[in-house]
Every structure is written in C-alpha cells, then in structure tokens.
Amino acid sequence: MPTAKIRITLKPTVLDAQGAVVARALQSLGFEEVQGVRMGKYIEVELEEGGDTQARVDEMCRQLLANPVIEDYRIELE
Amino acid sequence: MPTAKIRITLKPTVLDAQGAVVARALQSLGFEEVQGVRMGKYIEVELEEGGDTQARVDEMCRQLLANPVIEDYRIELE
C-alpha cells in the first residue's frame, strides 16, 4: 500500500512566530547553537494502489492539506 | 550552516483523532483511495557549525520538541 509523506512548511518570506518562540526556548535551555527554527506540518497518507498517485496527492495538498498562499509542500511517495 | 530536519509523529498505538478527521474530509472531497492519515510535526532547526550535532538535536527533541511518551521522532542532518 503506497504511503505519501508530505512536509508542509511556511514560505520563507512568511513570519514564523511559533518558530521564533521555539528558537528562544531552545536557547534558554542552553542550546546556544540554535540560529533559527521553522515549524511545519508532517502528514502521512496511506493510499490504495492504482492511479496517478503523485498527481492525486498534489491535488489533496492544494484542496485541503496545505494553504498554497503561505505554505510550500513536498511530497515523497513510498 | 547545518540544518536538522525533524519529523515528529504519534506512536502507532496512539489514537490520532485529527488524522481520522482529515482522512474523512479527503474521502468526502472525492479522494476515496485514502485509507488513513497520520498527522505530525515537521521542524527545521538551523545550527551553528561544530559539536556533536546529532546528539545535541536528539537532546532538544527529548527536552522540548517532542513528547517521548506518545511521540516518535526522526532526525535528518543536512
């Protein structure tokens, strides 16, 4: 059964307030080597065999999983 | 500058209510091939050079980024 592994990240130009907070939290825990943090989503979708899986998963991202205005997504099929 | 790419997922035995809702939403949008969805987090951490990066990022996951009781995490360094 194919699995699509999707990583959704904010576009580089979009301010990531949550990431900035996590970066500061890590630094205050003693991880001074942290330069920056970007938070995203990771989604695994289990699929039935058959069809053009890459195109279908791309359509799922555009319709529901990601917000293409402010987010980028990368799809890996396994 | 090294970047750690961290994928955090719920352990397979933990109920993923959000994933179940997203799976149903995809099916009702016409993606009937969807068998299941698991939601997770994706975090990119930019680091300064030097030190045992893998061990440090592992420590960040255990102390702050993940909840090792219910979550698994995978670290890729680039």
Backbone of each chain as ProteinMPNN parsed JSONL, in Angstrom:
{"seq_chain_A": "MPTAKIRITLKPTVLDAQGAVVARALQSLGFEEVQGVRMGKYIEVELEEGGDTQARVDEMCRQLLANPVIEDYRIELE", "coords_chain_A": {"N_chain_A": [[0.857, -1.189, 0.0], [0.777, 2.121, -1.018], [2.35, 4.928, 0.577], [2.05, 8.343, 1.141], [4.265, 10.821, 2.027], [4.173, 13.868, 3.41], [5.533, 17.044, 3.643], [4.923, 20.094, 5.03], [5.637, 23.444, 4.883], [5.977, 26.816, 6.041], [6.192, 29.454, 3.654], [9.39, 30.894, 2.84], [9.33, 33.7, 3.107], [7.332, 34.253, 4.888], [6.465, 35.238, 8.134], [7.393, 33.306, 10.91], [6.097, 32.946, 13.745], [5.724, 31.084, 15.808], [7.927, 29.425, 15.416], [9.978, 31.224, 16.05], [9.546, 31.56, 18.782], [10.029, 28.97, 19.719], [12.725, 28.736, 19.036], [13.878, 30.622, 20.766], [13.191, 29.422, 23.204], [14.697, 27.058, 23.077], [17.282, 28.145, 23.06], [17.311, 29.297, 25.614], [17.281, 27.039, 27.121], [19.857, 26.257, 26.973], [20.811, 25.553, 24.504], [22.675, 27.084, 22.751], [23.629, 27.065, 20.182], [21.587, 27.173, 18.408], [20.265, 28.759, 15.625], [17.969, 29.392, 14.3], [14.499, 28.499, 13.938], [12.066, 26.758, 12.109], [8.711, 26.005, 11.952], [6.638, 23.341, 10.9], [4.263, 21.174, 9.209], [3.73, 17.645, 9.216], [2.55, 15.051, 7.334], [1.254, 11.836, 6.92], [-0.148, 9.922, 4.43], [-2.005, 7.155, 3.804], [-2.617, 5.116, 1.024], [-4.767, 3.51, -1.404], [-3.643, 1.161, -3.896], [-2.879, 2.104, -7.296], [-3.737, 4.305, -10.058], [-2.724, 7.739, -10.717], [-0.766, 8.477, -8.438], [0.961, 10.524, -7.492], [-0.068, 12.874, -8.702], [-2.64, 12.887, -7.622], [-2.159, 13.184, -4.865], [-0.932, 15.636, -4.875], [-3.108, 17.185, -5.611], [-4.716, 16.796, -3.322], [-3.18, 18.207, -1.47], [-3.39, 20.799, -2.473], [-6.119, 21.259, -2.299], [-6.894, 20.767, 0.383], [-4.892, 20.068, 2.391], [-2.688, 21.811, 2.517], [-2.01, 25.358, 2.572], [-1.711, 27.042, -0.169], [-1.103, 29.715, -0.535], [0.476, 30.692, 1.546], [2.075, 28.575, 2.214], [4.541, 26.057, 1.433], [4.817, 22.792, -0.037], [6.115, 19.464, 0.101], [6.195, 16.337, -1.444], [6.718, 12.955, -0.81], [6.741, 9.74, -2.144], [6.194, 6.424, -1.067]], "CA_chain_A": [[0.0, 0.0, 0.0], [1.652, 3.299, -1.045], [2.186, 5.975, 1.588], [2.576, 9.653, 0.763], [4.799, 11.562, 3.168], [4.047, 15.259, 2.975], [6.081, 18.054, 4.563], [4.347, 21.404, 4.727], [6.389, 24.485, 5.589], [5.665, 28.191, 5.668], [7.111, 30.02, 2.671], [10.481, 31.58, 3.554], [9.052, 35.116, 3.36], [6.255, 34.392, 5.871], [6.959, 35.25, 9.515], [7.04, 32.101, 11.667], [6.161, 33.384, 15.146], [5.889, 29.892, 16.656], [9.326, 29.01, 15.281], [10.824, 32.165, 16.79], [9.382, 31.259, 20.212], [10.719, 27.702, 20.0], [14.164, 29.006, 18.971], [14.27, 31.269, 22.033], [13.082, 28.428, 24.28], [15.862, 26.163, 22.986], [18.469, 28.9, 23.504], [17.288, 29.487, 27.067], [17.587, 25.728, 27.724], [21.293, 26.012, 26.859], [21.199, 25.185, 23.138], [23.023, 28.384, 22.172], [23.986, 26.912, 18.767], [20.387, 27.303, 17.569], [20.22, 30.034, 14.899], [16.595, 29.67, 13.882], [13.616, 27.328, 13.887], [10.86, 26.91, 11.3], [7.761, 24.953, 12.297], [5.789, 22.91, 9.794], [3.416, 20.01, 9.452], [4.133, 16.413, 8.55], [1.332, 14.259, 7.18], [1.379, 10.58, 6.177], [-1.436, 9.497, 3.869], [-2.0, 5.786, 3.251], [-3.466, 5.129, -0.173], [-4.943, 2.293, -2.185], [-2.835, 1.074, -5.12], [-3.521, 2.428, -8.575], [-3.952, 5.699, -10.42], [-1.56, 8.62, -10.715], [-0.728, 8.841, -7.029], [1.618, 11.825, -7.292], [-0.993, 13.945, -9.091], [-3.759, 12.893, -6.675], [-1.706, 13.727, -3.583], [-0.738, 17.054, -5.126], [-4.455, 17.776, -5.579], [-5.123, 16.813, -1.901], [-2.459, 19.298, -0.806], [-3.907, 22.091, -2.915], [-7.52, 21.438, -1.893], [-7.19, 20.663, 1.813], [-3.844, 19.867, 3.397], [-1.805, 22.984, 2.621], [-2.515, 26.649, 2.111], [-0.661, 27.384, -1.137], [-0.766, 31.144, -0.497], [1.565, 30.956, 2.5], [2.839, 27.356, 2.529], [5.094, 25.163, 0.416], [4.743, 21.385, 0.381], [6.923, 18.487, -0.619], [5.564, 15.019, -1.372], [7.541, 11.776, -1.096], [5.912, 8.526, -2.206], [6.947, 5.212, -0.674]], "C_chain_A": [[0.894, 1.24, 0.0], [1.318, 4.285, 0.076], [2.804, 7.261, 1.053], [3.02, 10.36, 2.034], [4.932, 13.019, 2.748], [4.639, 16.167, 4.046], [5.575, 19.413, 4.127], [5.09, 22.435, 5.561], [5.863, 25.853, 5.162], [6.651, 28.651, 4.597], [8.17, 30.854, 3.392], [10.183, 33.039, 3.897], [7.99, 35.335, 4.442], [6.843, 34.301, 7.282], [6.471, 34.009, 10.255], [7.184, 32.425, 13.154], [6.394, 32.202, 16.082], [7.346, 29.404, 16.611], [10.261, 29.916, 16.071], [10.743, 31.888, 18.293], [10.138, 29.98, 20.576], [12.237, 27.917, 19.969], [14.642, 29.652, 20.278], [14.216, 30.287, 23.196], [14.289, 27.491, 24.268], [17.115, 26.879, 23.48], [18.469, 29.04, 25.019], [17.458, 28.161, 27.813], [19.071, 25.379, 27.586], [21.743, 25.595, 25.472], [21.534, 26.47, 22.371], [23.373, 28.278, 20.697], [22.786, 27.062, 17.836], [20.332, 28.708, 16.958], [18.804, 30.404, 14.492], [15.812, 28.377, 13.813], [12.437, 27.682, 12.98], [9.956, 25.721, 11.595], [6.925, 24.604, 11.072], [4.93, 21.727, 10.197], [3.951, 18.822, 8.674], [2.917, 15.501, 8.524], [1.662, 12.992, 6.394], [-0.005, 10.149, 5.724], [-1.262, 8.103, 3.264], [-3.033, 5.706, 2.143], [-3.662, 3.721, -0.705], [-4.017, 2.341, -3.392], [-3.614, 1.636, -6.304], [-3.714, 3.91, -8.793], [-2.652, 6.484, -10.366], [-1.435, 9.237, -9.315], [-0.14, 10.225, -6.807], [0.642, 12.974, -7.595], [-2.153, 14.035, -8.1], [-3.346, 13.526, -5.35], [-1.449, 15.239, -3.724], [-2.085, 17.786, -5.047], [-4.968, 17.847, -4.122], [-4.463, 17.973, -1.17], [-3.078, 20.632, -1.188], [-5.321, 22.341, -2.405], [-7.703, 21.511, -0.385], [-5.975, 20.761, 2.732], [-2.967, 21.102, 3.594], [-2.56, 24.237, 2.203], [-1.482, 27.216, 1.131], [-0.299, 28.872, -1.149], [0.444, 31.381, 0.411], [2.443, 29.729, 2.766], [3.379, 26.681, 1.271], [4.884, 23.724, 0.892], [5.619, 20.517, -0.509], [6.322, 17.106, -0.384], [6.618, 13.959, -1.675], [6.609, 10.577, -1.123], [6.768, 7.314, -1.857], [6.112, 3.967, -0.913]], "O_chain_A": [[1.695, 1.41, 0.919], [0.161, 4.447, 0.463], [3.937, 7.266, 0.573], [2.257, 10.484, 2.992], [5.702, 13.355, 1.849], [4.284, 16.064, 5.22], [5.779, 19.827, 2.986], [5.167, 22.323, 6.784], [5.364, 26.015, 4.049], [7.823, 28.275, 4.634], [7.889, 31.452, 4.431], [10.722, 33.564, 4.872], [7.767, 36.468, 4.869], [7.621, 33.395, 7.581], [5.281, 33.694, 10.233], [8.241, 32.212, 13.749], [7.167, 32.301, 17.035], [7.917, 29.021, 17.633], [11.218, 29.447, 16.686], [11.75, 31.971, 18.997], [10.803, 29.914, 21.61], [12.957, 27.344, 20.786], [15.679, 29.274, 20.823], [15.081, 30.306, 24.072], [14.839, 27.168, 25.321], [17.913, 26.308, 24.223], [19.519, 28.914, 25.649], [17.748, 28.16, 29.01], [19.497, 24.315, 28.036], [22.923, 25.309, 25.266], [20.8, 26.892, 21.477], [23.415, 29.299, 20.009], [22.945, 27.077, 16.615], [20.35, 29.711, 17.672], [18.476, 31.583, 14.354], [16.38, 27.297, 13.65], [11.878, 28.775, 13.076], [10.381, 24.569, 11.502], [6.552, 25.485, 10.299], [4.878, 21.336, 11.363], [4.548, 18.976, 7.609], [2.325, 15.212, 9.564], [2.276, 13.06, 5.329], [-0.924, 10.026, 6.534], [-0.477, 7.904, 2.337], [-4.167, 6.16, 2.292], [-2.827, 2.843, -0.486], [-3.648, 3.418, -3.859], [-4.845, 1.641, -6.311], [-3.838, 4.681, -7.842], [-1.604, 5.945, -10.009], [-1.917, 10.338, -9.047], [-0.675, 11.012, -6.025], [0.546, 13.93, -6.825], [-2.602, 15.133, -7.772], [-4.098, 14.314, -4.776], [-1.718, 16.012, -2.805], [-2.176, 18.875, -4.481], [-5.582, 18.84, -3.733], [-5.095, 18.644, -0.354], [-3.272, 21.499, -0.336], [-5.691, 23.478, -2.111], [-8.574, 22.239, 0.092], [-6.021, 21.462, 3.743], [-2.553, 21.4, 4.714], [-3.61, 24.17, 1.565], [-0.487, 27.804, 1.555], [0.723, 29.245, -1.724], [1.328, 32.174, 0.084], [3.448, 29.832, 3.47], [2.768, 26.724, 0.203], [4.785, 23.474, 2.094], [5.829, 20.796, -1.689], [5.983, 16.752, 0.745], [7.329, 14.052, -2.676], [5.779, 10.412, -0.229], [7.913, 7.196, -2.295], [6.57, 2.856, -0.646]]}, "seq_chain_B": "MPTAKIRITLKPTVLDAQGAVVARALQSLGFEEVQGVRMGKYIEVELEEGGDTQARVDEMCRQLLANPVIEDYRIELE", "coords_chain_B": {"N_chain_B": [[26.023, 26.147, 7.067], [24.7, 23.835, 9.299], [21.536, 22.14, 9.037], [18.959, 20.76, 10.904], [16.487, 18.451, 10.222], [13.485, 17.592, 11.426], [11.153, 15.097, 11.993], [8.19, 14.565, 13.616], [6.091, 12.197, 14.917], [3.013, 10.739, 16.05], [3.132, 7.881, 18.18], [2.53, 4.601, 16.809], [0.54, 3.245, 18.249], [-0.985, 5.184, 19.426], [-4.019, 6.937, 19.437], [-4.96, 8.894, 16.684], [-6.784, 11.438, 16.439], [-7.123, 13.804, 14.987], [-5.947, 13.09, 12.561], [-7.789, 11.134, 11.716], [-10.044, 12.685, 11.249], [-9.13, 14.308, 9.144], [-8.701, 12.331, 7.205], [-11.338, 11.493, 6.714], [-12.358, 13.896, 5.709], [-10.877, 14.156, 3.335], [-11.8, 11.888, 1.961], [-14.477, 12.618, 1.63], [-14.185, 14.683, -0.11], [-13.819, 13.37, -2.428], [-11.564, 11.83, -2.658], [-11.364, 8.85, -2.607], [-9.488, 6.856, -2.414], [-8.022, 7.164, -0.146], [-6.79, 5.657, 2.72], [-5.991, 6.065, 5.295], [-4.832, 8.582, 7.591], [-2.095, 10.126, 9.148], [-1.21, 12.606, 11.378], [1.483, 14.831, 11.903], [4.38, 16.629, 13.174], [6.676, 18.931, 11.686], [9.876, 20.088, 11.861], [12.377, 22.457, 11.3], [15.63, 23.07, 12.221], [18.049, 25.447, 12.384], [21.531, 25.466, 12.772], [24.592, 26.411, 14.431], [27.891, 25.664, 13.206], [29.826, 22.817, 14.366], [30.598, 20.685, 17.208], [28.798, 17.803, 18.514], [26.413, 17.359, 16.593], [24.22, 15.641, 16.028], [23.74, 14.348, 18.501], [23.129, 16.574, 20.081], [20.791, 17.588, 18.874], [19.12, 15.455, 19.262], [18.874, 15.601, 22.017], [17.531, 18.08, 22.205], [15.072, 17.319, 21.116], [14.199, 15.486, 23.039], [14.022, 17.085, 25.307], [12.353, 19.283, 24.662], [11.093, 19.482, 22.028], [9.677, 17.165, 21.25], [7.295, 14.805, 22.618], [8.289, 12.226, 24.295], [6.8, 10.181, 25.392], [4.452, 9.739, 23.956], [5.166, 10.226, 21.363], [7.141, 9.613, 18.41], [10.345, 10.424, 16.982], [12.237, 11.494, 14.146], [15.42, 12.327, 12.965], [17.057, 14.19, 10.529], [20.13, 15.226, 9.259], [21.492, 17.987, 7.509]], "CA_chain_B": [[25.345, 26.036, 8.37], [23.89, 22.609, 9.279], [20.114, 22.218, 9.352], [18.353, 19.497, 11.34], [15.086, 18.318, 9.796], [12.94, 16.67, 12.426], [9.765, 14.693, 11.787], [7.636, 14.048, 14.865], [4.817, 11.509, 14.652], [2.456, 9.988, 17.176], [3.433, 6.451, 18.147], [1.456, 3.913, 16.081], [-0.534, 2.785, 19.139], [-1.731, 6.329, 19.964], [-5.124, 7.365, 18.572], [-4.74, 10.181, 16.037], [-8.135, 11.909, 16.13], [-7.009, 14.804, 13.918], [-5.71, 12.345, 11.325], [-9.032, 10.475, 11.313], [-10.917, 13.728, 10.7], [-8.595, 14.706, 7.834], [-8.962, 11.216, 6.281], [-12.749, 11.572, 6.305], [-12.528, 15.082, 4.869], [-10.349, 13.845, 1.999], [-12.727, 10.956, 1.302], [-15.707, 13.303, 1.224], [-13.836, 15.525, -1.258], [-13.692, 12.522, -3.616], [-10.319, 11.048, -2.642], [-11.786, 7.599, -1.958], [-8.347, 5.951, -2.255], [-7.357, 7.419, 1.142], [-7.052, 4.599, 3.702], [-5.732, 6.573, 6.634], [-3.957, 9.757, 7.654], [-1.471, 10.393, 10.449], [-0.714, 13.972, 11.411], [2.677, 15.007, 12.718], [5.01, 17.944, 13.105], [7.932, 18.986, 10.957], [10.614, 21.219, 12.422], [13.737, 22.659, 10.791], [16.44, 23.821, 13.18], [19.342, 25.89, 11.849], [22.502, 25.369, 13.859], [25.981, 26.781, 14.179], [28.807, 24.541, 12.995], [30.641, 22.365, 15.493], [29.993, 19.86, 18.239], [28.127, 16.564, 18.112], [25.099, 17.893, 16.24], [23.173, 14.607, 16.149], [23.423, 14.155, 19.923], [22.504, 17.803, 20.598], [19.422, 17.684, 18.362], [18.383, 14.41, 19.98], [18.588, 16.167, 23.339], [16.469, 19.094, 22.017], [13.797, 16.612, 20.917], [13.744, 14.873, 24.286], [13.709, 18.103, 26.315], [11.356, 20.305, 24.312], [10.353, 19.45, 20.755], [8.78, 16.013, 21.167], [6.874, 14.174, 23.872], [8.719, 10.847, 24.024], [5.826, 9.212, 25.886], [3.463, 9.41, 22.921], [5.638, 10.577, 20.015], [8.44, 9.206, 17.88], [10.921, 11.472, 16.135], [13.346, 11.135, 13.27], [16.265, 13.494, 12.71], [17.96, 14.156, 9.368], [21.027, 16.393, 9.26], [21.908, 18.37, 6.149]], "C_chain_B": [[24.475, 24.779, 8.369], [22.431, 22.891, 9.659], [19.643, 20.827, 9.768], [16.896, 19.505, 10.919], [14.467, 17.211, 10.627], [11.487, 16.379, 12.076], [9.261, 14.043, 13.066], [6.273, 13.445, 14.562], [4.317, 10.88, 15.94], [2.886, 8.535, 17.052], [2.251, 5.711, 17.516], [0.286, 3.479, 16.978], [-1.399, 3.929, 19.67], [-2.798, 6.759, 18.96], [-4.84, 8.755, 18.005], [-6.09, 10.711, 15.557], [-8.11, 12.91, 14.975], [-6.8, 14.116, 12.561], [-6.976, 11.673, 10.813], [-9.993, 11.481, 10.678], [-10.445, 14.141, 9.302], [-8.843, 13.599, 6.805], [-10.411, 11.262, 5.796], [-13.003, 12.771, 5.4], [-12.025, 14.814, 3.447], [-11.292, 12.916, 1.253], [-13.979, 11.699, 0.821], [-15.445, 14.312, 0.112], [-13.647, 14.693, -2.534], [-12.412, 11.717, -3.682], [-10.582, 9.721, -1.929], [-10.623, 6.64, -1.745], [-7.626, 6.138, -0.916], [-7.779, 6.356, 2.158], [-6.849, 5.091, 5.13], [-4.772, 7.742, 6.572], [-3.392, 9.842, 9.065], [-0.863, 11.78, 10.394], [0.523, 14.046, 12.313], [3.208, 16.422, 12.591], [6.313, 17.838, 12.338], [8.66, 20.252, 11.403], [11.997, 21.286, 11.771], [14.487, 23.548, 11.785], [17.779, 24.159, 12.517], [20.338, 26.016, 12.986], [23.829, 25.976, 13.44], [26.801, 25.516, 13.952], [29.429, 24.094, 14.321], [29.882, 21.562, 16.514], [29.328, 18.626, 17.65], [26.655, 16.9, 17.834], [23.991, 16.872, 16.459], [22.751, 14.447, 17.617], [22.714, 15.38, 20.503], [21.049, 17.904, 20.138], [18.544, 16.616, 19.026], [17.96, 14.919, 21.364], [17.485, 17.245, 23.259], [15.108, 18.422, 21.868], [13.29, 16.074, 22.238], [13.335, 15.929, 25.309], [12.534, 19.002, 25.951], [10.486, 19.969, 23.105], [9.344, 18.317, 20.673], [8.36, 15.583, 22.561], [7.16, 12.683, 23.735], [7.747, 9.781, 24.555], [4.877, 8.78, 24.77], [3.964, 9.659, 21.499], [6.979, 9.928, 19.693], [9.008, 10.374, 17.097], [12.08, 10.911, 15.329], [14.093, 12.397, 12.891], [17.088, 13.24, 11.45], [18.829, 15.4, 9.432], [21.468, 16.698, 7.836], [22.954, 19.457, 6.216]], "O_chain_B": [[23.59, 24.657, 7.522], [22.139, 23.757, 10.484], [19.895, 19.842, 9.074], [16.157, 20.444, 11.217], [14.868, 16.05, 10.545], [10.688, 17.295, 11.885], [9.849, 13.072, 13.543], [5.401, 14.117, 14.009], [5.106, 10.531, 16.817], [2.993, 8.011, 15.943], [1.105, 6.134, 17.663], [-0.842, 3.36, 16.5], [-2.431, 3.683, 20.295], [-2.512, 6.924, 17.774], [-4.519, 9.682, 18.749], [-6.494, 10.468, 14.42], [-8.967, 12.872, 14.093], [-7.392, 14.504, 11.554], [-7.215, 11.643, 9.606], [-10.668, 11.173, 9.697], [-11.255, 14.305, 8.389], [-9.161, 13.894, 5.653], [-10.677, 11.089, 4.607], [-13.769, 12.68, 4.44], [-12.672, 15.199, 2.473], [-11.561, 13.112, 0.067], [-14.478, 11.433, -0.273], [-16.386, 14.756, -0.546], [-13.351, 15.242, -3.596], [-12.185, 10.994, -4.652], [-10.107, 9.487, -0.818], [-10.752, 5.694, -0.967], [-6.726, 5.368, -0.583], [-8.967, 6.176, 2.425], [-7.472, 4.582, 6.063], [-3.997, 7.879, 5.625], [-4.109, 9.657, 10.048], [-0.097, 12.1, 9.484], [0.584, 13.395, 13.357], [2.58, 17.293, 11.989], [6.97, 16.797, 12.337], [8.114, 21.353, 11.328], [12.703, 20.28, 11.702], [14.028, 24.635, 12.136], [18.539, 23.268, 12.139], [20.038, 26.594, 14.031], [24.151, 26.047, 12.253], [26.455, 24.44, 14.439], [29.544, 24.874, 15.266], [28.673, 21.727, 16.678], [29.303, 18.438, 16.434], [25.785, 16.754, 18.693], [22.943, 17.199, 17.014], [21.562, 14.416, 17.931], [21.805, 15.243, 21.321], [20.174, 18.265, 20.924], [17.371, 16.856, 19.313], [16.836, 14.692, 21.811], [16.618, 17.316, 24.129], [14.113, 18.89, 22.421], [12.102, 16.182, 22.542], [12.412, 15.708, 26.093], [11.796, 19.441, 26.833], [9.27, 20.15, 23.153], [8.271, 18.483, 20.092], [8.987, 15.949, 23.555], [6.373, 11.952, 23.134], [7.864, 8.608, 24.201], [4.539, 7.602, 24.652], [3.27, 9.341, 20.534], [7.824, 9.722, 20.564], [8.262, 11.218, 16.601], [12.793, 10.002, 15.754], [13.488, 13.41, 12.541], [17.735, 12.202, 11.322], [18.324, 16.505, 9.637], [21.776, 15.795, 7.058], [23.433, 19.917, 5.18]]}, "name": "protein", "num_of_chains": 2, "seq": "MPTAKIRITLKPTVLDAQGAVVARALQSLGFEEVQGVRMGKYIEVELEEGGDTQARVDEMCRQLLANPVIEDYRIELEMPTAKIRITLKPTVLDAQGAVVARALQSLGFEEVQGVRMGKYIEVELEEGGDTQARVDEMCRQLLANPVIEDYRIELE"}
